[in-house]
Structures are given as C-alpha cells and as structure tokens.
C-alpha cells in the first residue's frame, strides 16, 4: 500500500492550476489588468481594519449586508438590460435569492455537494471550463460531457436529447463559455431548464458576464421564468478582485436554503465580507474599465483575423485563437519573449487574456515573430 492513503481515483493526479511565471506580460488567467483606485483601496483598508477589531468573534454567518449589496448590484444589471418600453419588469433579485462563497469555485463545489453526489450526474458540453469535471470528481458525481459544434455553439436539439438521455441533476453552462468566449442565447437556457425540469438544476456560469457585447442578454433575465435556474457571478474579473476570492449566485431562495446544508460554518470571513462590501461601494469606478477592455478585445479579435488566425467570437475578456500544428511551440515562443498566454482548449488553439494596450502590443509583436505572416 502506498502512502498517504489517498482515494484511489485521486492517486497520481496533478493539482489544477495555470502556470504562475514571473514574466513582463501576463495574459494567461483572464485577470483584469486595471487594479482598484486609491479611493477604493483606502475604503477596503479602513473597512478591513474595522473588521479586525472584531476578529475575536465569528462573522455574520448569513452575511446579510453583503447579500443585500449583491442583490442591489444584480438588480441594477438586470434593469440596465431592459429598455423603458419593455413593459412589465421582473421583480429583480432579492437578498434571499443570493448566496456567496470564497470564489465562484467554492460556489460551484457547494452546488455539486448539494445537488450532485453518488448516483447523480453532472452534464456540460465540451470544450468547457476544465474545473467542472473536478467538481464532479470531488463530490462523487458522475461526469458526462456532450460536444459543442465547430463554432463552439450548442446544437439545441442534440443538447436536449442528451439531457433526456442522461437525466442530469446538474447542468453546467458557462456563458460566456470558458475557454471559447461563446455566449448562450436565452432560448437555449430556457429549453434546457425545461428539459431538465425540477429533477435538476441548470447553472449558467457568468463569471465573465459583464464583458458581454451590447445586445447579448444575461441569464438573470430568465430567473423569473425558471426556478431551477442558477446564475453565478464573480468579483474576480470585472470587479478586478481576483485576490479577493468572492463568488456569488442568484437563484430561487429554496436553492440557497439547500446550499446552507452543505456550507461550512462561517465560511465567509469578516475580512472577506468587509472587503467585498467596500469594493461594491465603488461599483461604477471598478466597472469603468470594462468598456475599455471590451473595445480592446474586439480590436484584438479583428487584428488576429486580419493576420490570418482563426478566432472564436468572444463575449469575455479573452480570445481563443488558432489553429496551430504545434501550439506548445507557439506558447513557448511567446514565453521566451516575455509574454505568457494559456495553452488550453481544443488541440491547436491558444487563449490570450485581454490586457492593457501596451500589453496587447507586446503580445502582437511577439506573436508575429513566432508565427511570421
């Protein structure tokens, strides 16, 4: 017997993680290149200092203030997606519909703990986020992956047929999809919610939702129609809070109540709650860079196509491009020139996060040196 006595299915597996390398241009993990302002930093620092005075006490287990603030933000995003002439409006997102955890990774794991497990199945459509099968594995949930089309869209009839065959307890649908950047149309979300029915939940992972192009709706707009729908978000990307580790979801209150059964006590520290609340007070400022990143993304996609690369349509803060006979050689060539991107997705493709204009210029220069056009 080998030591330590790890579960058999985990033996020999390398832990998940993108390369962390000290290079001048880091465009591999979809971070927001624009950090918080001095005013936001000061607010976070003073809020954390105030929380530190009470660290001898447990934090608010229900993080009521944070849920209220997140509900206000999501309701604003939901209302902003509608024009004044849209007629009857959704009641919006209430605090009872909001749950949060340490990054959207923990949110997803809690969802699989509550709704997956032995004898149950989680379903997604490849290529998709590489952590999804790990959440399933860690919760002893069977994992099934269907296939996206050549353009990374979903064939709705095939997807519905697979749902009816597998009868999953959890369907995971990133929109925009990671690593391709592809967004889902509302009709796909509605159709899959109906196909799954109340025997399961459909999770639309909107980690990059704020970067979607004008006219692309959020799944938040479908919450009122489907009580088995869960929409997840994060403060890591648009809010420039990757180091904060705060993810959250909106769903029917009954789903939030179910998650309470599996969450660890006091899982959100007082420091995390204070920092997140402070960041949310600076929503307009932090999201002010999203429009610039959208423009830089669209310009990068156009530039890549002009130089003969194939690029997936993107509603995120990254672009998947190719195709390469030896993508690792291209990745290594960029790294040798001080530019780190991600070797991920289908064979022959690479993904570049959208950085500052100067960082994107460095990427373009290096790419043309590695792959002359």
N, C-alpha and C positions, 0 to 999 in steps of 0.2 A: 504493500500500500504506500502511495506517495504522500508526502506532507507538503502543505497542510491539506486536510481532508475536504477540499472544495467540492461543491456539487459537480457531478461527473460532466454535465453539459457545459460547465464553465471552464473546465480544465484546458489550459493552453491558449485561452483567448486573450488577445491583447486588449487593454482598455481603450475605449473610444477617445479620440482627441485629434484635432488638426495639429500639424507641426507648429511649434512655437519657436521661431527663429529670430534672432536679432539682426534684422536687415533694414535698410533705409526705407523701403516702400513695402508695407504690409497690407495686402489686398486679398486675404485668404479666408477670413471668418466673418465677413459681412458686418463688420463694425461700422458705426457712424464715425467718420473722421473728424467731426466737429464736436469738441468737448463742451461742457456746460460753461456758462459765462461766470465772471467773477461774482455777480449778484447771486446767481443760483448756488455757486459753491459756498458762499457765505451763509446763505439760508440753510443749506444742508448741514454745514458745520455747526451752526448755532442750534439747529434742531436736534442733531445727534448729541451735542453737549448737554442739552436739556434732558434728553432721554437717559444719558449716562448717570444723571443724578438719581435715577430710579432703578438702576440695574440690579439692586438687591431684591426687587420684586419681579414676578413674572409679567410678561407683556399682556396686552389685551388679546386673549385667545381668539376672539372673533374679529379682531382688527376692524372695528366698526367704522372709525373715521376714514380709514384707507378704503374700505369698500364704498363708502359714501362718495369719496372723491373719484374713485374709478368709475362709479356709476354715472356721475356727472359728466366725466370725460367721454364715456362711450355714448351717452345720450346726445351729447353735443355732436359727436362724429356721425351718429345716426341721423340727427336732424339736418346736419350740413349736407347730407347726401340727397336731400329732397328739396325740390323747388317749392315756392309758396303755393303753387297751383296743384299740388299733388293730392289735395283732398284730405280725407281722414288720415291722421297720423298714428303711428304706433305709440303706445303709452311710454315708450322709451325703456331704458334699463334702470331698474331699481337696485338698491343695495342688496336686497335679498337674492337677486339674480347673479351676484358677483362673488367669485372666490379667487383667492390669490395664494401663491406659494413662492418658494425660492427658485425663481426662473420658470419659464414655461416647461422646462424639462420635468420639474417636480409636479407641475400641474398635470402633465401627461401621465406621469407614473401613477399619481393618485387616481386618475380616471381609470387606468388599467387595473389598479388594485381594487377599485370599487365595482367596475363593470366587466372586467376580464376574469382571468383565473382558470384553474383546471376545468376542462370540459367546455370552455368557451373559446371563441375565435376573434381575433382582430384582423381587419382587412384594410389594405391600401392598394395603390396602383403605382407600379414602378415605371420610371425612376422616381424615387421619393426620398424623404428625409431618412438618413441612414440610422438614426436613433430609434425609429419606430419599431423595427424588429427586436431591438434590445429591450425596449419597454415590455414588449410581449414576452420575451425570454425571461426577464427578471420577475414577471408575475405569473409564470407558468401558463401563459395564454398561447394557444396555437396561433401561428402567424401564417397568413395567406396573402400573397401579392399578385394582383392582376397586372396587366400591361397597359400602358398608355399607347396612344397612336404615335406615328412617326413624328408628328409635330408636337408631341407631348400633351395633346388634349385627351379628353376622355370620350370614348365611344359610349354614349349613354345606354344604348341597348345592351351592349356587351357588359357594361358595368352593372346594370340592373340584373341581368341574367346571372352574373357571378354572385351578387348579393343573395338572390333567391336560391342559388345552389349551396352556398356556404352558410347562410343564415348567421352572419357575424353578430356578436354582442357589441362590438365597437368598430366603426369605420373611421379611419383617419385620412382626412383630405386636406393637405396643406394648400392654401390659396392666398397669395402666390405660392406655387409649388417650389420646394427646395429639392434639387438644385437648379431647376429649369427656369423658374420665374413665371410660370404659366398660371394665370388666374382662372377660377372656375366661374361659369355663368350661373346665375340664380336658378335656372331651370334644372341644372344638374344637381344642385344641392337639394332642391325640393323633391326631385324624382327619387334620389337616394334616401332621403328621410322617409318618404312614403314606402319605398321598397323595404327598408329595414323595419319600419313600424315600431311599436312600443316594446318589441322584444330586444331592442338595442338602442345605441346612441350613435349619432353622426357627429364627429368632431371636425370642425373646419378650423384649421390652424392658420391664423392670420398674423403670424409673427412679423411679417413684412407688409401688413395690410395698409399702413399709412402711405406706402410708396406706390400704391396702385395708380394707374393712369386715370385721367379725368373720364368720367362716364362708366368706370368699372365699379360695380356696386360691392358693398361689404355684405358678408353673410349675416351681419347684425340685422339687416333688413328682413331676414327670413325667420327671425326668432319667434315673432308673434304667431306665425303660422305653423310652426313645428316644435312641439315641446320636447322632442327627442334630439333637438339640435343643440350643440355646444359650440361656441365661438371662442377661441383662445387668442390672446394677445401677449405682448411682452413689452417691457420698458427698455430692453437691451438695444433695440435698433433705432427707431425713430426718436425715442427719448434720450439717446446717447447714454444709456445706462447699463451697458454690458457688465460693468463691475458691480452694479447694484444688486443683480440677481433677483428680479421681481417679475414674475409672470402672473397672468390672471385670466379668468374666463367669464363669460356671460352665458347663462343658461336658465332653464326653469328652476325655481327655488328648490324643488324636490331633488334635482340633481346635486345642487350644492349641499343639501342635507345628507345625501348619500355619501358624499366625499368626506364629510365630518367623521364618518365612522372609521375611515382608514387613515386620516391625517394624524400625525404625531402631535402630542400636546404642545402648545405654544410654539408651533413650527416657524412662525414669523417673529423674529426677534424685535425688541423695542427699537433697536438701532435701524433695522431694515424698514420698519414701519415709518419711523421719523424721516429717514432719508427719502423714501418714496413719496411721502406727503409733501415734503419740501420741493421735490422735483415737479410734482403735479401742480404746485403753485406757479411754476414757470413754464406751463404747457406751451403757451404761444411762442415764447422765446426758443424753447428747445425744438419745437416743430418747425421753427422758422427756416431751418436748413433743409427741410425735406424737399421743398420745391426745387432748390438748387441741385440737390442730389438726383432728383428725377430728370432734370434737364441734362445733367452730366451723364446719367445712364443712357438717355435717348441719343445723346451725341456719341457716346462710346459704341452703342449698337450700330449706329449709322456708319461710323468710321470703320468698324470691323467688317461690315458688309461691303463697304467701298473697296476694301483691300482684299476681298475675295474669301473671307471667312463665312462660315455658316453660323448664324446666331439665332437662338431661340427668342421669341418675343418675351419681354420681361416686364412685369409689374412690381418688381422688387428692387433692392439696391445692389444688384449684381447682374452679371450677364454670363450665360453659358454659351461657349463658342467652340468651334472646331472646323473641320474634323482633321485629326492628325493620325498618321500611321503609327507614330511613336510619341504619344502625348507626354510621357515621362521625360523624354529628351527635351521637349519644348519647355516643360515645367522647370527642369534643371537648368536649361539655358537662361531662363528668366531669373532664376535664383542666383546664378553666377553673376548676373548683372544687378543684383541688389533688389530684385522685385519678387515678392512672394505671393503667388496666387494658389488656387486649390485644385488639386488633381482629384476630381470627383465626378460623379455622374456616369453616364454610359461610356463605354470604351470609345476613345477618340476625341472626347470632349474635355474642356477645361472651364473653370469658373473664375471670374475675376470680380471682386467686390468693387463698388464704386467709391473712389476716394476723392481727394481734393483735385482741382485742375492740374496742379503740379504733379501729383502722384499719378494721375492718368496719363500725363505727357510722358513721364518716365516709363510707364508700362508700355505705351505705344512705341516709343523709341526702342526699348528692349525687344519687344515682340518682332519688330521689323528686322532687327539684327539677327534674331534667332531663326525667323522664317522669312527670308527675303522675298519680296513681291515684285 
